[in-house]
């Protein structure tokens, strides 16, 4: 089992899975191995098989919290949110202080709209109180209370690598390092070890990179951040995987910020600010955050130009014999029954169209069949739905060459997928929402000058889809211009974004200096 775990940690999943299976052939009632196998299967995209393994672990040991928590994760990945939430709550009923399950529960809430903002805030605050009760909070810091001196800025994240967070962070970090080298220095605390191409490039722009941070306990990491005299500390994870929110409860830096990797409140009172923008977080929603809201002038996100990027293809619908193709490359967890129902209305109203769905979960036939059944219940023939699974990023981007119009999910809207679609010349139709998470698409589209692709309600969504699909010459013209439009917009202007971010950090630092007694 130890060898399998090492291979698992190294990302050598086929070998790890084979080792776990070999161990189970010898000891078939070893619950922990069944659960570990399930986690490795999830990471390799075999989600249905993962569910089976976790359930087998629980048959053997019904009180194994790791198996129940990981079963919840696998069910979440399959979009089965009610079952996932039940798993997390069952763990918390047995272990109220299980922070991993608590964090997973808060993250899973984002996929549905059935919880009120007030209840989500209250539950996040409970999490924040729990981590605070375990921390030994710092009340003094090593840095001088000088408003004008260079700032030491820490980055805590498991995603400074080939990951959506890395896709956005890379150009921003590069621009900060290049344009503000005399104003700040960046110190990274990666909570997942990685030496991929993006991690190496981000590392090159950091003054310090703590390779061993992933192995440190929360207490050790908090004490290291404090000893490093960090002035401003970023959490780039929120309640996503590999987060270290417990560290922030120690208050190891005087100014702490939530940004980029999450889109709701963390509930951690020791995090001072959450970075937003004028488009994505209405004033009416600010009260549902434990953090104070700090809005950048244009956008809270800035997308990095992909490494190996295919050229923008011609509009497929204008090619001989090709049907109009709608698509979504969003994670399948976001494709709820309500989303399928709305997309189905578009497909029924445009009977000569098809829908292409691309997500890692769609490699499994059982997942595809479950999803097809939902479309058929909504009046869409299975023959009109095409599926594709995981692929390398360059191939993933090239697949947009088959897409005429992208349809966004809700309430969990696309982030990276929206930026990538626009980059590949494919406009995205998004639905207006009330909160930060449900307005991510609005942020991209408004900054790119695509306000006419924002639907005010579900009926308007169908209306806009049909109107845009009916004007192929206009759609083709937009496609040919969209990449250049995006490059000129705040969404990809990393230098402009870095200037705005540095200005915000300096203003936050001034606020802290003033409050702590330095004018």
Secondary structure, DSSP 8 states (H G I E B T S, - for coil): -HHHHHHHHTT-HHHHHHHHHHHHHH-TT-HHHHHHHHHHHHHTT-HHHHHHHHHHHHHH-TT-HHHHHHHHHHHHHTT-HHHHHHHHHHHHHH-TT-HHHHHHHHHHGGG-S-S-HHHHHHHHHHHHHHHHHH-------SS---TTS-EEEEEEES-SSSSHHHHHHHHHHHHHHHH-TTTEEEEEEESS---SHHHHHHHHT-SEE-TTGGGS-HHHHHHHHHHTT-SEEEE--TTSTT--HHHHHT--SSEEEE-SS--S----TT--EEEEETTTS-GGGGGG-SSEEEEESS-S------SS-------GGGSTT--EEEEE-S-GGG--HHHHHHHHHHHHHSTTEEEEEE-GGGGSHHHHHHHHHHHHHTT--GGGEEEE----HHHHHHGGGG-SEEE--SSS--SHHHHHHHHTT--EEEE--SSTGGGHHHHHHHHTT-GGGEESSHHHHHHHHHHHHH-HHHHHHHHHHHHHHHHHSTTS-HHHHHHHHHHHHHHHHHHHHHHTT--
